[in-house]
Amino acid sequence: MSDVVNQPAATEAPTAQASGKVMLECHQLSRVYDEGPADLVVLDQLELKVHAGERVAVVGSSGSGKTTLLNLLGGLDSPSAGEVRVDGTVLHQLGDAEIGRFRNRHIGFVYQFHHLLAEFSALENVALPLIIRGSRKRDAEDKARALLQKVGLGPRADHKPGELSGGERQRAAIARALVTDPSLMLMDEPTGNLDKHTAASILALMDELAASARCAFVIVTHDPELAAHQDRVLRLDNGRLQPD
């Protein structure tokens, strides 16, 4: 791996919308895979800071390492070197049970495909992370219902995923990610399967959450319109992030 430290532009000062608090920080983050005779360097001493209330888009060609980066940011994978801090906690220093609890309380995930549980209603899907945390079922469902109302799914709360449109399923997935009041939202092509009208409503919801909940967003996307809507756009290239 290169000994040159990544350019500081990727860790520049927060935007006007963001607060001074650093919610996510990566320092010399590297991920290397053993591919036989030669190692495959996917991330190379990557640097990143994202502040509370800030929305950062990450773009790059297919195979550039965007999914690997998201997995590291969410504690789903461990770095080969360097560290990821979320709300001041170094993720790879946590044990398996600890990191599961930390994700439940601090990190929300929204994938391109909703991954809702087919046998559960939208309400049950959204309430589940709180129930896993130990909340009373009634309290969890009350909060889930309020969030579904907020994302425009109040009348559809008792419908199962198979009875919802693609846009409705994605809204339910976003509500599920938000129900735990996360410090950090990680989103992988969140509007990739949505029509333009629904995508626009999702963008408006993200804007509101960044402003009101001071949640930090990292959004991986190939959509130039979605990327341009964020506070910063960074390109992942050769294992490092640079302003796009």
NORVENPE-V716744 format. One record per pair of residues at least 6 apart in sequence whose ideal C-beta (glycine too) atoms are under 6 Angstrom apart, sorted by the first residue. I is the first residue (numbers start at 0). J is the second residue. Records with the same first field share a line. If there is no record, write none. Layout:
# NORVENPE-V716744
I->J ; J
This chain:
# NORVENPE-V716744
0->40 ; 43
1->43
5->44 ; 46 ; 239
8->242
9->46 ; 47 ; 233 ; 240
10->46 ; 48
13->50 ; 53
14->53 ; 230
16->52
17->50 ; 52 ; 53
18->50 ; 51 ; 52
20->51
21->48 ; 50
22->49 ; 51 ; 86 ; 182 ; 183 ; 215
23->49 ; 85 ; 183 ; 215
24->48 ; 84
25->45 ; 47 ; 83
26->81 ; 82
27->44 ; 81
28->42 ; 45 ; 78 ; 81
29->42 ; 43 ; 44 ; 79 ; 80 ; 81
30->41 ; 42 ; 67 ; 78 ; 79
31->38 ; 40 ; 79
32->39
40->238
41->64 ; 67
42->64 ; 238
43->238 ; 239
45->239 ; 240
47->240
49->55 ; 215
51->213 ; 215
52->209 ; 213
53->215 ; 230
54->209 ; 216 ; 229 ; 230
55->217 ; 231
56->218 ; 220 ; 226 ; 229 ; 232
57->65 ; 219 ; 233 ; 235
58->226 ; 234 ; 243
59->65 ; 234 ; 235
63->235
64->235
65->219 ; 235
69->185 ; 187 ; 219
70->76
71->78 ; 83
72->83 ; 185
73->106 ; 185
74->90 ; 98 ; 102
77->91
82->89
83->90
85->105 ; 183
86->105 ; 182
93->101
103->128 ; 132
105->181 ; 182
106->181 ; 183
107->176 ; 177 ; 181 ; 184
108->176 ; 185
109->172 ; 173 ; 176 ; 186 ; 189
110->187
111->187 ; 188 ; 191
113->168 ; 169 ; 172
115->124 ; 160
116->124
117->160
120->157 ; 159
121->156 ; 158 ; 171
122->140 ; 143 ; 144 ; 156
124->175
125->143 ; 174 ; 175 ; 178
126->139 ; 140 ; 143
128->178 ; 179
129->139 ; 178
130->139
143->178
144->156
146->174 ; 178
147->153 ; 156 ; 174
150->170 ; 174
152->170
155->167
160->168
165->192
166->193 ; 197
169->193
183->215
184->214 ; 216
185->217
186->218
187->219
188->220
190->198 ; 201 ; 225
202->228
208->214
220->226
226->232
232->243
233->240
234->241 ; 243
